[in-house]
């Protein structure tokens, strides 16, 4: 999700510089199956450019036309696409997912310091998990929709805040969503009105540390870029670790003892040791186990890692749980590209919140995605 938000911010900045008005489309609720889940977003410009996605391509055309109307009228709009609705079939939407998708379209007012894109910019500019809150009203669809109004990051709150019972409830549930690392949807009922909130749980982009500037590291860099990961390349050889060979990576040419000095490793950092230099990898392994890195991959046979653990000092059994060697999922990988795919898939599996096993979706019981983010719970305020 974070890559999509980063793309949206960049597209908005370009549109703003070119004097183009924009609107933000957000999937706020899904009932049943859909290609994209609540929290998916797309930026629309007045001249029809789209960044991000709210479906597999079947909704974008109609949503574009409605978003342009929102831009012209400067009024938010809540739109529903229902696969059981014959009118949608006549429009040519043809979802094919057997679900009902609610899309909130919001005009972006550049002069508003708390507009949705400003809040998204705060997300992409910080490596913190956060909750982005979007308010809408399914019962009174014709009334003005409040939209994306609040951002909760650690001890920081940005957006529209006051002392109202609604704001108090939102901040409390934002903390709950943060603690449980999940997206929630809540309806808040009061004597005056009711509002439904999408509390989107968003994590930072994966930060991938690739130790090794050999040719076999290049495919892993390419896959990481496609995924929107932030890549650091570590190697002691300046003629190998170059921007020409590893475009887009932050390059650290240093001895193993100094390679991590300028990297802020956090809970969203993964490292892969593939220098083919045993002593370099061993030194980094010892350092990485002392950091909050949930994935430390070691390329090569199991006996190599066994030897490293025997020779390393101070690596506990608890720390060894975070070490994956041989690195990668068992998919029959043989070429550098296939091995890179195997490693990237394992990194994604480990970094994902939820009970995922890396098995074929064909063999999974129930829905592909957790339906928790689709269930609307209610509370009186």
N, C-alpha and C positions, 0 to 999 in steps of 0.2 A: 504493500500500500504506500509506503513512504516514497518509493520511486515515482509513483503516479503523482503524488503531491509535489515532489520536486519538479517534475515535468510541467505541472500546472502553474507553479510559481514562475518558472522561466518563460512559459508562453504568455502569462499575464503581463510580465514585465516588458516583453516585446510588444504586445498589443497596446499597452499603456504608452510606451514611447511613440508608437505610431498613431496615437490618438483614437484607437478603436475601443468601443465599449464592449463589455464582456458580461457573461452570466455564468454562474456555477450550478451545475446539475449534480444532485446527490441522491443516491439510492438510500431512502430513509426507512423503508420497511419492505419486507418480502414475505409473502404468505405462500408457502410451497416451494417449488424448485425454481431456480433462476441461475443464469450464468454468473452474474455478479451479486454479491451479498451486501447488506446494509453497510454504508460507509464508502462504497465505491463512488468516485467523483469524476466529473468531466468539465473542462472549461470550454465555453462556446464564445466565439467573437462575433461581432455584428456582421462580419463579412463571411461567416460560415466556417471558420477554421475550428477544428475539434482537437482537444488534447485530453487524454485519459479515455475512460470507457465506462459506460453504465450497463452494457450488455455485450453479447458476442457480435454486435453489429446490427441487430434487428431493430433496436429502439432508437439508434442514434439519429436516423433521418427525421423521424417525426419529432423527436426531442429537440433537434436543431431548429425546426420551424417554430416550435413553442417557445424555445429560449430566445429566439430573435424577437418574438412578441413581448416577452418579458423585458428585454433590453429596451424596446421602444416605449413600453408603458411604464417602465421602472417600478413594477409591482411583482412580488414573488408569486409563484403559481405552483400548486400541488397537482401533479398529473398521475393518473393510474392507468396501467396497462394490464389487462386481464385476458388471459388466453381463452377463457370461456365466453368472452364477450364477442359477439359476431361483428360488432362495429370495428373492433381491432383487427379482425381477420380481413374485413373489407379495406382497411387502411393499408393492408399489406405488411403488418407488423410480423405476424407469423412467429411468435416466440418459440413455440415448440418445447417449452420447459415446464408446462403445466403449473405455472405460478402466477401470482398477482404481485406486480412490482409498483411501488409508489416512489415517484421521483419528485424531489423538490427543486424548483428552478428559482435562483436568486439573482437579481441584478447586482453587479458589483459597482459600488459608488466609490471611486478613487479618493474622494475628499473625506470619506468616513474613515477615521483612524482605526475603527474596530470592525472594518468590513471583513468578510470571510477570508479573503486572500491574505490580509494582514495577519490573521490568526494562523493561517497555514504557513506563512513565512516564518513565524516564531517557532513552529514545529520543525521545519526543515533546517533552521539555523542552529538547532541545539540537539545534542545527542542525549535526549531524555525521553522516557516513555511518557505519554500524556493521554488526556481524554479531551476530545473535541466534541462539543455539544451543539446539536442542531434541533431547534424546536419547530414543531408543525402541529396541525390540527386536522385529524382524519374526519372528525365529525362535522366540522364547519369549514369545509374545503374552500368555500367562496370568500371566507374572511381573510384578512391579511395574515400571511404566514410570517412568523418571527424569524425563522431561518437559523443560520450558524451564528451563535451569539457568545459562546463562552469556551475558554481553553483553560484546562487545569494541568499544570506541570509542577510536580513536586510541591514546593511551598508557594508557587506563583499562580496567580489567577489573572487572566487577561480577558477583556471583552466587557460586556454589559453586566455589571453587578450592582446589587442594591440589598436592602435588608428585608426583602419580601420573603414570604414562606416558600415561594417557588425557587428563588435563588438559593436559599438555605438547603432545600431538598436536593437541588441539582448538585451542589458542591458535596453534599454527603454521599450521594450515589456515585459521583465521579470518583470519590475516594474508594468506594466499594469496587467499582469497575477496575480501578488501578490495582487494588489489592488482589483481586481475583484474575487479573490479566485477561479481561474479556470485554466484549462489546455488549451493552445492555440497551433495552428500550423500555421506557417507563412512561405511563400516563399519570399526570398529577391532576387530581380532581379538587376543585375549590368551589365555593358557593357562587363565585362570579363566572368562572370559566374553567375549561380543562385544556391542558397542553400535553402533547406527547413529545418526549425527548429521545433522540438517538445519541447515546453516549459512546462514541467511537474510541476504542482502545487502539492506540497507535504506538508502535515501537520504532526506534531509530533504525537506519539502514545497517545491515551487517557490515562490519569492518573486517576485511580479510587481510591477514598478514601472510604473504607468500615469501617464504625463505628459500631463495634459490632463483638464479636468473638463467637457468638453462633453457633450451628450446622447449622442453616438456612443460615449463611453467607458463608459456605463452597461451595455450588453449584455456588454461584455468583463468587467466586474466580476462580473456575475451568473454567467457561465460559469466564471470563475475560482473563485468560491465553491463552485459545484457540484463542481468538481474538487478542492476542499480546499486551494487555493493561498492563500498569505498575500499580501494585496494592500496596496500603498502607493499613494496617489494624490497626485500632485505638480501644483501649479498656483499661479499667483501671484494668482488672483482669489478672494478670500474669499467672495464671494456665489455663486460657482459650486461651489467645493470645500467642500461641506458634508456632514455626516453624514446629513442627510435625503435628499440626492441620491445619496450613495454609502454606504449602510449597510454596516457591517462592515469598511470600508477604514480603514487608518491614514492620516490626512490630513495633508499637509505643505503649508501655505500659505506660499510663500516665493518670492523671486526665483530665477531659474535658477542663479545662482552659489552659492546657499545651500541649494538644494532637496535635495541629497544628503547634507548634513552629518550628519544623524541616522539614516542608513540604513547598515546593515552589509551591503554588497553582497558576495556570495560566488559560488562556482561553481554554485550552484543558484538564481541570480537571473536573471530575464529582464526586459527593459525595453522598453516600447513608447512611442514618441514620437508623440503625437497631439494636441498643444495647438493646432494650426493657427496657431501663432505662430512664424514662421520663426526669429527670433533666439533665442527660448526653447529651441526644439528643437536649434538649432545649438550653443548653450552646453552643453546636457545631453549631446549627442553627443560633444563633445570630452572631457567629464568621464568619461563611461561607458567610453570606449575605454581609459582608464587604469586601469580596475577589472577584476577577474576575472569579468566578466559574459559568459557564452557566447552570449547572444542579445540583440541590440539591434535592435529593429524600428523602422522609420521609415515612418509612414503617408503615403501620397501617391504621386504619379507618380515614375518613375525619374529624370526630369530634376531633380526637387527634391533628391534625394539626391546626384546628380552635382554640383550646385551647392554643396551643403553640404560635400562632400569637397574641392572646389576652394578653398573659403573657410576651411575648418578648418585649423588648424595642428598639425603633429606626428602626424597619424594615419598609421600605417605600413600597408603592404600586408598584413602579418600581422593587424593589428588590424581591417582592413576585412573580413576573412573572417567576423568575428562580427557584421557589420552586415547586416540583412535589409531591403532596401527595393526595391520596395514590399513592405511587410510582409504576410505571409499566404501560404497555399497557393492554388494556382490551381484554385478550385472553382466559378468563375462567380459569386462573391459580389457583391451589389449593394446590399442594404439594410444598415443598421448592424448588425443582428443577424447577418446572413450574413457580413459582414466580420469581426465579432468571433469567429465560429466559425472562420473561415479563419485568423485570427491565433493563436487558442488552439491549434488543431491544429498549426500550424507550431512554436509554442513547445514543445509536447509532443514533437514529432518531434525537435527539436534537443536537448532535455534528456534524451531516452531513451538509455540505454546499450545498445549493440547496433547491428547493421547494418540499420537500418530506412530505407526509401526513401520512405515516404508514398504508395505505390501501392496499388491495390485488392488486397485479400486474395485475390480470385478469381484474380489473376494471379501469386500467390506460389507458388513451388515449395516443396514440403515442408510441415511443420507450421506452424501459426500462431505458436506459441510455441517458443522454443528448447527442445530436449529435454535440454540439458546438465544442467539442474537435476533431471532425472528419473533420470539415470544414477548408480547407486550404485557407487563405487569402493571397494576394500578395501585395508587396510594392517595389518600386524602391529605390535603395540606391546609 
